[in-house]
């Protein structure tokens, strides 16, 4: 059954990456810097509330997405994201 959910999971993780990337790179005329930080902190807190096993699985998905990217800045951002969020390590 989990195999049937992989496209949904991948899409949600890619949306998560896009949100963090936007908030991290938005200028002060696009998003208030304090609001951007609070939003990233809130998303991170929600992700840290899931089980350690789920955090590790998310980390593995993020690493896979980074490995598949040919865009070096994007790859580096996605690879750094688990530590930026504070996800558990395997």
N, C-alpha and C positions, 0 to 999 in steps of 0.2 A: 504493500500500500504506500509506503514512503516513496518508492520509485515514482509512483503516479503524481506525487506532490512536488517533485524536484523542480519542474518549471516554475511553479508558484514560489517555492523557496528561493530559487535563483533570482526571480523578478523582484521579490521583496528585498533581498540583500542588495541588488543593484540599485533599487530605490533608496535604500539606506545610505549607500555609498554616495549617491548623487546629492542627498540632503546634506551630508557632512561636507562634501566637496564644495557645495554652494555656500554653506554657512562659513566654512573656513576661508574661502577665497573672496567672498563678497566685500566690496568696499563700503566705507561708512555712509556713502550716499545711497547704497542699495539696501543695507540692513544695519540697524543700529548694532554696533559691536557688542554691547552688553547683552542685547537680546539674542544675538547669535551665540554667544558663550552660554547663556542660560539654556537655550534650546539644545545645544550639544550636550550640556551637562544633564538635562532631563532625559534625553534619548539614551545617553550612557547609563544613567541610573536605572532606567527600565530594562536595558539589556543586562545589566549586572544583577538584576533581580531574578533572572532565569537560572536554572540549575547549572552547576559547573560543567556537566556533560554537554549541555546545550551551548554554553559559552565556548567550549572547545570545538564543538561542531561548527559554530559560526566562524570561529577563527580559521578552521580548515577550509570552509567555503570561501572566505575572503582571500586566503592564500592561493586557492585554485584560480579565482578570478584574476588575481594579480599575475599569476604565472601565465595565464592565457592572453594577457594584454600585450600589445606591441607598442603601446604609448608609454614611454619611460616615466614621465611625470605622474601619469595616472597609476601605473604599476607601483611606483614608490609610495604614492599616497595610500593606495589600498593595502599595501604591505605594512605600512605604519599604523593603519587604522585600529587593528586589534589592541595594540599597546596604548594608543591614544585613548581608547575607550576604557581600557583596563581589564580586558577579557582574560579569563583563566587560560593558562598554557597547558598543553598536554604533558 
